[in-house]
Amino acid sequence: MEEFKKRIDLHIEHVKKVGLHCATEETTKQALILPLLDILGFSPYDPTRVQAEYAADFPGVKASERVDYTLFSAGIPVIFIEAKGFSQNLTNHCPQLSRYYNATPEVGQSSAITNGREWRFFTDLVNKNIMDTDPFLTINFEECNPDVANQLRRFHHDELEPEALRALAEENIYLSCFKEVITSALKDCNLEFVRYVVSHSNIQRTLTGRFLESVQPIVKQAIAQSISTMVATSLSATEKTQETTVREESPKDSVEAEDNSITDPNNENIITTADEQRLFNICCDILVGEDLQPRDTETYYSIVHRGKSNRWLFRFWGDRRRLLSNSLNQSLKP
């Protein structure tokens, strides 16, 4: 899974880097779509897994229309993929994919439309063999989504299970609907929601409309405080988990981490830690092609743009007190 996630991350960076250069649909296919299919185990060079221009000459479909790619598993077509140019709005082309899907019931449980940066996956939850109007999963490589590798893993050739995809579709649709209702209820705090809260709060009052309206602002305040508490608790739990991990780190691991630190030959008090080096690498990965330079001092570590101190991206203090203490102890050794 780690190797798969790494390949997906690299592909996302590739899409961000070259996407704007994909001026035509064919370029988009070659540069963005086929590479992802290969990562998913559907090699474009294996016709037993991927077939381009799959015939869709069935009743209800225009004569000689062909879908861009059809993915096969065990000799059975499982997913239609309709490809569009990088700059195309996918919503304008969903009816075309729908015609293909509705006319070919032998194709598995899913279909997709993509412009290389956005992928929309559909199935037929509402009516059998009729593609739903709304996608059950949308993946946009230009948005930050830490779960994208796990979502795409379900479409990998070695793990693809049509029925499992259908279950995923139902789960995502329900989750989206529930989130929308919950968000609306928390945001609007209508009287029906206020009634639910008050009725479960053991308050001995008759729940008249006037009373519910009077406590509506209080319920809104309670919602805000509850959400704030949950967020703070979650962050606190994460910090404790990280602290536990650090405490459980073996002496060998600690030594290795210290060995990765770099001491300035001109000033032994300036120590560039492994964490600081990783921060610089992350910035370079995010801002590909930019002139970034690390600057380390006794007080803090920073990354600057084009070598100019007044153009710093961020400053990182870390545990400078511990590092200076270690440096002092080293100097006091006989």
N, C-alpha and C positions, 0 to 999 in steps of 0.2 A: 504493500500500500504506500509506503514512503517513497518508493521509486516512482510510482504512478503519480503521486501528489507533486513530486519534483518536476515531472514532465509536464503536468498541467500548468504549474506555476510558470515554467519556461515558455509554454505556449501562450499564456496570457500576456506575458511581456512581449512576445513576438507579435501578437495581434496589435498591441498598443503602439509598437514601434513601426510596423510596416503597413498597418491598416489603411492609412490615408493614401498610400501609394497604389492601392488596389482600385484603379479607376473603372475596371470592367468586371462583369460577372465572371468571366473565365479566369481572370487574374485572382479574383477572390476565391474561386474554387481551388486553384493550384496553390495559392500562398497561405490560405487560412482554413479552409474547410477540410480538404484531404489530409493535411497534417494532423488535425484533431481526430479524424476517423482512424488514422493509423495508430494514434495513441490509445484509442478505444479498442484496438485489436482487429479493426476492419481495414486490412491493407488494401489500398486502391489497386494493387497489382495482383490481387487474388480474386478472380471472378466468382469463386465459390462463396465469397463473403461480400463483395461489393460489385454491383453492376450499374453502369452508367446508362442513361437514356432508356430506362426500363419502360417497355411498352405498356400503355394504359388505354388501349383501344377497346373500351367496354361501353355498353349502353349508358347514355347520360354524359359521356365524356366526348369532347371534340375529337374528330378523326385525326389520327397520327400524333396526338399529344403524348409526350413521354415525360416521366418524372426524372429529375436529375440523377438521383442515386437511390438504389434500393439495397438495404442491408439484409444479408441472409445468415441464418443460423441452422445448421444441420440440413441444408438444402431448401429451407423454407423461408420465404420473404417475411421479414419481421418488422422493418421500419422503412417508411418512405422518407426521403429528405429532399426538399425543394430548396435550391440555392438561389440567392439573389446577390446583387452587387453590394459592396460594403456600405455605400451611402443610401441604399434603398430602405424605405419604410416598410417593414414586414407586414404591417396591418393591411396595406393595400393589396397584398398578394395572398393572404390567407384563403380567400375563396377558391383560388386555383388549386391549392393543396387540398382543400375540402373536396373538390370534384374528384381528384385522384383517389383519395381515401374512400369516399363513398362508393366509387365504382369498382373497387377491388377488395372485396370482403375477405379474400384469402390472405391478405397482408395482416401481420400480427396485431398487436394491441396499440401501436403507437405510430405517430408520424411527426415530422419536424420540419420547420422552415427556419432558415438562417441566412444572415448576411455576413457571417464570419465572426462578428463581434457579439451578436445576440442570437441565442437559440431559443425557439419556442417549441415545446413538445405538447402534442395533443393526443387524445384518445376519444373513446365513445361511451362516456359514462351515462349520458342522458338517454340516447337512443342507440341501440346496437347497430354497428356498421355505418353510423352517421357521425362524422367528426364533430366534436363539441365546438362551440363557438369560441370559448375561452381556453387558453392553454392550461395544462395542469402544472407545468413547470416552465419558468423563464429564467435563462441564465444570460447575464450580460457581463462580458469580460472587462468592461470599462468601469464596472462598479465593484466595490470592495465586498467580497463574499467569501469568508473563511471556510465555508462548507461546500464550495463548488466542486472540489475533488471527490468528496463523498457522494454528491448528487450525480456526477458524471460516471462514477464507478459502476452504478447500476446499469449503465448502457454498454459496459464493456462486453465484448464478444464472449469471454469466458464465464461471465456471470449473468448474462442476459436471460431473464426469465419473463416472458410476456405477462403471465399472471401476476408476477411480483410487481411489474411495472403498473399494472392496473391497480393493484393495492396501493402503490406509491401515489398514483394519480388521485385516488379517492382520499388518501390521507392529506395530500397537499390542497385539494379543493376544500375539504372540510376545515383544514387549518386556516386557510385564507378567509373563509366565511366567518369562522369563529372569531378570528382576530379583528375582522372588520366590525362585527357586532360589539365585541368587548371594547374596542377603541372608541366606537361611537357612544357606547353607554358611559364610559369613564369621562369622555370629553363633554358630552351634552348633559349628563347626569339628569335625565328626564325623571318625571315623577314616578314612573313605573320602577325605575332602578332605585330611586329613593325609598319607595315602599318596600322593596326587597331588603334593602339594608336595615331599615328601621324595624321591619317585622322579625328580623333575625338578631336584633340587638337587645331583646328582653326589656324594651321600654314600654311601660304600662300606660299607654295612651291610645285613644281611639284614632285610627289612621284616617282622619278626614282630609279632604283635599287642601283645606286651609292650613292644617298642621304640617302636611308634607311640604307645602310651599315654604313654610316658615323655616323648616330645617334643611331645605335644599342647599343653601349656601354652606351650612355646616358639613353636610355630606361631601360637598365638593372639596372642602378644606381637609376632611378626613382622607379622601382619595389621594390628594396631593401628598399628605404626610406619609401615608402608607406606602406609596410608590417610592418616595424618597428613602424611607427606612429600608425597603427591600433592596434598593440599589446599593445603599451603604453597607448593608449586611453582606450582599454578594461580593462587593469589593473587599470587605474585611476578610471574608472566607478565602478569597483568592490569595490575598497577601499572606495569610496564615499557612496556606498550602505551600506557597513559595518558600516561606521561612523554614517549614518542616523539611522541604527538599534540600535546602542548603545545609541544614543541621545534619541531615542523614548522609551528606556527601562524604565519601571515604577520604582518608588522608591522602591516598594516592591521587584522587581526582583533584584535591586542593593543590597538591604540588604541581600537577600538570597545568592547572589554571594559572598558577604563579609563574611557571616556566614560560608561558605564552606572553607574559608581560615584557615590555621593552623599556629599558632604562636609557634615558638620554645620556650619551657619553660625556656631554659637557655640563650636565647637572643631574646628579644622582637622585635629587628630590623630584624630578619629573619622570613619572613612570606611566607609560601608556598601557593600560590593562587590556586583557583579551576582550572584555565587554566593549571597551571603547573602540577597539579595532573592528569588532562586529558591527557596531553602530555606523562606522564609516563605510563598511561594505554594503550595508543595507541602503544607505543614502545613495551610493553609487548605482545600486541595482534599480532604485526608484527613479533617479534622475540620470538616466542613461545619456552619455555624451556630454554632460555638463562638466565644467572645470571645477572640481571640488578638491579641497586640500584640508588635511587635518592640522590642527594647531593644539599643542598640549602645553600647559603651564603647571606651575605648582598648585594653582588654585582650582582650575577647571580645564576640561577638554572641550574643544569646539571644532566645528567644521565650517569652513568659509568658502565663499564663491569667488573664483578667479584670484585667490590669494589675497583678497582685501579684507582687513580685519573688521571694517564697518559693514561688510556683507556676510555676516555669519548666519547660518541656518539654525543652529541651536547650540546651546552650551550645556555640558553635562558635568555635574559635580561628582557623582558617584560617592565612594567612601574614601575621600581624600585624607581624612583624619587617620584612618587605619594605615594607608599607604605611607604617610609621612612618619607615623610611629614606627612602622617596620623599617623605614629607611634610617631613622635615628638609631634604632637598636642595632642595625648592621654596622653603623659607624662607630658605635661604642664597643663593639667586640674587639678583643685583643688581637 
